[in-house]
Amino acid sequence: MIWLGITSDSLGAWLGTQGPNAWRYLYLIGVLPALVVLWIRRNIPESPRWEEANERRRFAHAQRQSGAVLEGVDAALTRFTVIDLFSDRSVRRPLIFAFLMMLSVTFAFWGVGTFIPTYVAGVAAKAGLSGPAWAGWAGLITRVCGTFGFVSLGFLGDAIGRKPTAMLWYTMCLVLTPLVYLWGASWGFVPLLVLVGTFGFFTLGIWAWAPVWLPELFPTRMRGTAVAFCFNAPRFISCLGPLIAGTLIAYFGGFGPAATIVGLFFILGVVAARSCPRPTASRCRTRCGKRLGRHRRRPRHSSAQHQPHSGYASSNQRSRLTRAVGPCRPPHASRLCNSHFALRQEHCHACRRGPI
C-alpha cells in the first residue's frame, strides 16, 4: 500500500511532462490508492483488543449512569478521550515527545524534501539536460528509495529497538540535507542522483517510526486518538515549513543555505526520540523475563504493597507475574501495579492475554 501510494505520486510527476492530456492520467493514478483503502477497510476486521476495550467502556458508562462511583481506569474510560489523553500523567510524557518527533519530521520534510524535484531540475538544466524530465525522475528515485527506507526502519526497529533506530534516521536526515543541497551538485549529476536516492531513503523512511512506535506508547482505550493527534496536529505548525523555506531561498538566492537552515529542525527529532520513553511492549517483555538475561533486577519491596486494582487483574494473573520477575520496582511500579497494572498489561503476551 505504501509502495503504491508513493510510486503513483512519482509516476504522476513523470506523466506531468508527457503532453497536454497528462493531467487526466494524473487524476486516474491519484485515485488508485484510495480504492485500495476502501477494499482494506471492508475486509479487515476490528482489533479484538479494541473491541474488548470498547466493551469495557460501555460497561463503565452503564455503571456511572446507575450511580456507581468509579475510580482508576473505570473513571478514565468514561472521560472524553481527548481530555483523558492530557489528564493521564503516564501518557502525557510520551504524548509530548511523540508530538515533537512528528513536528520535526513534518516541518523539516515539507521545508526540505519537497524541493528535491525543483532542485534537481535546476541542476539538470545547467548541465544541458531536460529539467522537467529529470524533476520527474528525481521524484521517482526519491520515492522508490523511500519505500525501502520505510521497510528497513521497521526491521531495524525490531532488531535493535525503536529509539536507536529513530535516532539513526533523524541523524542521517540532518547530515544528508547539506550534502545534497550544498555540495551534491558540485560532485556531478550522477553522484547527485545517488545522494537524492539516499536522501529519500531516510527522509521518507523516517515517517515509518509513527506506525511502528506510536501504537506501543498508548493504551488501547486512547490509542487511536493519541496516534491521530501526534500524527496530524503538528501539520498545523509544519505548514509554515515551505513558506519559511521559500522565503529563505529567495533571500539567499539558492537552495543550499535555505535547505540547510530548515533541515536543522531534524535536531528536534533526535532530541525528542532520545527523551521519548521506551515502548511499553519492550519494557514489559523485559520485566517478564523474555529479555532479562544478565539485566534481571532484584525486587526492592514486597508485592503486598502494590496490589493490582480490583477488577482489572485477577490474583492468579498477578501471582504469575510476581513469580516470573518478582515484585514491581520503582520507577516502573506504577506501570505494572495498582490502577495501571491492567492498563499496561495489554502489551504483554507473556503475562496477561487481553487488553484494557
Secondary structure, DSSP 8 states (H G I E B T S, - for coil): -HHHHHHHHHHHHHHTTS-TTHHHHHHHHHHHHHHHHHHHHHHS---HHHHHHHHHHHHHHHHHHTT----HHHHHHHS-HHHHHHH-HHHHHHHHHHHHHHHHHHHHHHHHGGGHHHHHHHHHHHTTS-HHHHHHHHHHHHHHHHHHHHHHHHHHHHHH-HHHHHHHHHHHHHHHHHIIIIITGGG-HHHHHHHHHHHHHHHHHGGGHHHHHGGGTS-HHHHHHHHHHHHHTTHHHHTHHHHHHHHHHHHHTSHHHHHHHHHTTHHHHHHHHHHS---HHHHHHHHTTSS-GGG-----S-GGGS-B-TTTS-HHHHHHHHHHH-S--TTSHHHHSBTTHHHHHTT-TTT--S--
